[in-house]
Structure formats: C-alpha cells, structure tokens
Amino acid sequence: MADSKVERRSGKRIRADIPLSIKLPQGELEATGRSRDLSESGIFFYTDAQIGEGSELEMVLILPPELTQGEKRWVCCQASVVRLEERNDSGELGVAAVIKNLQVLPGQVG
C-alpha cells in the first residue's frame, strides 16, 4: 500500500528565505528566525529559540510580492505552532505555524 500524506494546506505555498522576528506573548521570548516557505494561512521557519508545540507567537516579516498583489510588505502576524521538526544541521528547530491574524504595517514597503 502506498504511503500518502493528506494535504491540509488551504493556500499555495511559496518557498521564501525571509528573516523574521518572533515574540511570545507577555515578552517571554524574543528571537529571530528564517522562513523556509509560507502561504496566506501558514509558515514554516527555522529558529534557535526554544518554542513549544501549541505556542502562540507574534512575528514580523516581509511578505513577498506573490502574496501581496505585487509589492513586498512588512506585516505583523499572530500564529499558533502546530508542528515541530527536529533541529537541522545548523542546530535550528523547524517550526510549522498556522497564521491566525495578519496586519500590514502602515507605511512599510519592502
């Protein structure tokens, strides 16, 4: 029997290596990371931070033109961690998160 994965993504995923800043609520953590890929509803990124599954995050990053009708845009989004992957060769943790809320930051064009 073939091993098949169920596709749960609701939007087209775009490969993008974008720096991002990460905060947990109440200032418990401030860290940085780099995206691997993202869509309108989710993001996968790598970070050195200790983040747990189910954590609520706030992230600031630049969305690529493919997701913003032509212009890079700085955004702030709230997300929830849904999956963690083992650390890669450089020791970074892989984090998959669903984006719950996203605001374009005023006056910020990439």
C-alpha positions, 0 to 999 in steps of 0.5 A, a space after each residue: 500500500 502506498 504511503 500518502 500524506 493528506 494535504 491540509 494546506 488551504 493556500 499555495 505555498 511559496 518557498 521564501 528565505 525571509 528573516 523574521 522576528 518572533 515574540 511570545 506573548 507577555 515578552 517571554 521570548 524574543 528571537 529571530 528566525 528564517 522562513 523556509 516557505 509560507 502561504 496566506 494561512 501558514 509558515 514554516 521557519 527555522 529558529 534557535 529559540 526554544 518554542 513549544 508545540 501549541 505556542 502562540 507567537 507574534 512575528 514580523 516579516 516581509 511578505 513577498 510580492 506573490 502574496 501581496 498583489 505585487 509589492 513586498 510588505 512588512 506585516 505583523 502576524 499572530 500564529 499558533 505552532 502546530 508542528 515541530 521538526 527536529 533541529 537541522 544541521 545548523 542546530 535550528 528547530 523547524 517550526 510549522 505555524 498556522 497564521 491566525 491574524 495578519 496586519 500590514 504595517 502602515 507605511 512599510 514597503 519592502 
